[in-house]
Amino acid sequence: MASAPPGTAKVTVTALNPSVDYCLTVVAVLDVDRVAHAEPVCTHRVKRAG
């Protein structure tokens, strides 16, 4: 998970394994009872020979 202040356009998510695929979703907390979320975006890593 990563947090960012309002208006942020880019966030770096750390501690991910570079050999594993991930699906990430951006969720914006609008207020205590409302959130908005984007469609998930998944990585598709290329398998290295060896």
C-alpha positions in Angstrom: 0.0 0.0 0.0 1.1 3.6 -0.6 -0.4 6.9 0.4 -0.1 10.2 -1.3 -1.4 13.8 -0.6 -4.2 15.2 -2.8 -3.1 16.2 -6.3 -0.3 13.7 -6.5 0.2 12.3 -10.0 2.9 9.7 -9.3 3.7 7.3 -6.5 6.4 4.7 -6.2 5.4 1.5 -4.5 8.4 -0.1 -2.8 9.2 -3.6 -1.6 7.8 -5.5 -4.6 9.4 -8.6 -5.9 10.7 -7.9 -9.5 10.0 -11.5 -10.6 6.3 -11.5 -9.5 3.4 -10.0 -11.4 1.1 -7.6 -9.5 -2.3 -6.0 -10.1 -2.7 -2.5 -8.6 -5.8 -0.4 -8.1 -5.8 3.3 -7.2 -8.4 4.2 -4.5 -9.3 7.7 -3.6 -10.9 8.3 -0.2 -13.5 11.1 -0.8 -14.8 11.2 2.7 -15.5 8.8 5.6 -18.2 6.9 3.8 -17.2 7.3 0.1 -14.4 6.0 -2.0 -13.7 6.0 -5.7 -11.5 3.4 -7.4 -9.9 2.9 -10.8 -9.9 -0.4 -12.7 -6.9 -2.6 -11.8 -3.8 -2.5 -13.8 -1.6 -5.6 -13.9 2.1 -6.1 -14.7 3.2 -8.7 -17.2 6.8 -9.4 -16.6 8.9 -11.0 -19.3 10.5 -14.3 -18.2 14.3 -14.1 -18.5 16.2 -17.0 -20.1 18.4 -19.0 -17.7 
